[in-house]
Amino acid sequence: MDIKIIEEIGPDIVTLDEVKGHLRVEHTDEDAYITYLIKVATEYCENFTGRYIKQKTVEVILDTFPSKVLKLPITPILEINKVYYTNLNGEEVYIEPLNYVKIPETEPPLIVHKDRWPKDVTDIPGKVRVEVKAGYLEVSHSIKQATLLLCGHFYENREIVNSRNRWELKALPFSISALLYPYKVYRL
């Protein structure tokens, strides 16, 4: 199984102005750098929680269909755009949405075929694909605050600091993980 991000959609989860206000930066000299930090902080939050926070179109790539229930390894799912596969003749076949039931609000999100998934999938791995829109419509205040704190940490600690002839790494504040833990996805 593989996951490919097709495109990011929608705005960042915090704005440049919000981060500059948090950092108390009034100049525009580092706007590009701060915008980059927003993306890094968002990726950190997504990796820590196991969730897609910023909205994006994602393709889940599988080797074959399951017997009945297809469990998607990403959450939250806003919509399931299409399910398709490559058949034994090398043709792409789209499965009509009326043939399956979408259950995006569960964790993990599910797609259940009303009868059974096709068996004429080519033996080449990665030929079953599900395209979804993932992420939050509205991001919680806790995740936004964690993103602001991460931007602040990264802004203030740009590199390892040499203090009295020893190199030190500044640890991330505990408050960041405390804000993000309630959103963490635990996988078996």
N, C-alpha and C positions, 0 to 999 in steps of 0.2 A: 504494500500500500504506500502511496506517495501522495503528497498534497502540493499543488502548484497554485501560486497566487497569479491570477490572470490580470487583475487590475485593482488598485485601491480606488474607492469611491467615497464621496462625502468629505466633509472637513476633518481636520485633525481634532483630537479629543480635547485639546486645549489650544487656545489661540496664541499667536505671537504676543499680542497685547497682554493677555493674562499672565504669560510667563515673564514678560518684561516687568509687569507690575509686581509679581512675586519676587523677582530678583532685584527690584528697585533700580532698573536700568532705564535711563531716560534718553540715551543717544541711540542712533541707528547704526553705529559702526559694526555691531556684532549681530545684526538681524539674521544674516544667513547662518551664522554659527548657532544661534539660539533656535532657529527653525530646524536645523539638523538635530539639536538636542531633543526637541519635541519628538522627532521620529525615533531616536534611540530610546528615549524614555518609554514611548508607546510600545516598542518592541520588547523592552524589558518587562513591562506589565503583562504583555501577551504571553511571553515565555514563562513568566513566573506563575501565572494563573492557569495557563493551558487553554485560554479562551482567545477568540478573535474579538478585539475591542473596537478598533477602527473598522468601519465597514469596508468590505472588499468582496470581489467576485473570486471564488476559489474553485479549483477543480480537484476532486478526490479521484485518484487513479487506483483501480483495483485490478487484480489478476483475473478474477472470475466473479460471478454472482454467487451469493449465499443461497441456501436452499429456499428460504422464505423471507427472512428479515434482514435488511441491509442496515447495519449500524454505521453511522457516519462518525468519524473520529474528531469532528470539530463542533464547537458550540460557541455562541448561540447561532442558530440558523434563522435567517429572516425569510428566505424563500428558496425553494428548490427549483432551479431554472430548467434543467433537463437531465435526463438519464439516457445514456447511449453506450453502444459497444461496437466492436468490430467483429463481424460474423466470420464464418469459415471461408467465405468467398472474398474476404478483405474489404467488405462494404461496411460503411458506418450505418448503424440501425438505431433510430431514435425510438424510445419506448414512450408511447402516448401516456400522458398523465392520468387518463381515465383507467389505466391498467394497474395503477398502484395507489396506495394511501400514504400521504405524507404526514409524519408526526414530528414536526420540527421542535416542539416545545419540551420534549423529553431530553434527558441526558443519559446516554448519547441520543442525538436525534435519529429517528428511524424512518425507513421507507419500506413498506410492506407491499409486496406484489399481491394482487387480488387472487391470482391463480398460482403461477410459479414463474420464476425468472427464466429467461431464455437459456437454453443449453448449447446453442450453436455459436458459442464464443470461441474465437481463435485461441490456439494454445500459446500464443505469444503473450508474455506477461504485460500488464498495463493496458489492456484493451477494453476494460470496463471503466466508464467515466461518469461522474456525477458532478454537474456544475451547480454551485449554490451561491447565494448571497449570504455572507456571514458578517457578524459584528452586532453592535448594539445600536438601536435607534436612538436611545438616550443613555449616555454614560453616567454611572453613579458618581456622586460627589466624592466618595472614598477613592475611586480609581482616578478621578481628576486630581485630587489632592496628592495622591502617590506620584502621579506624573509630574506635578509641579515640584514636589520635593526631590524627585530624581533629576529634573532639569537643574534645580538649584545645586544639588550635590555635584553633578557633572560640570556645571559652570564654575564652581569654586575649586574643584579638584581636577584640573585638566591633565595632570601628569603626576607621577610618583614624586614625592617631595624629599629632598635631601636635608635631613635635620641632624646636625652634629655627626656628619660622616656616616649616616646610615639611611637607607632608603625605607620609606614608610608608605604603606597604602592606607588611605582613609577608608574605613568600613562604611557601608551604607547604613544610614540611620535605621534603627529598629522600627520606627513608625511606618516606614514604607512597607515592610512585610506585614505589619499589623493591619494596615489598611487593605492590603491585597489578599490576605489569607481567606477571608470569607468567600472570595470568588474563585478560589483554587479548585481545579477539576482533578479529582483523584481517579486514576485509571488502574484497572486490575491487570 
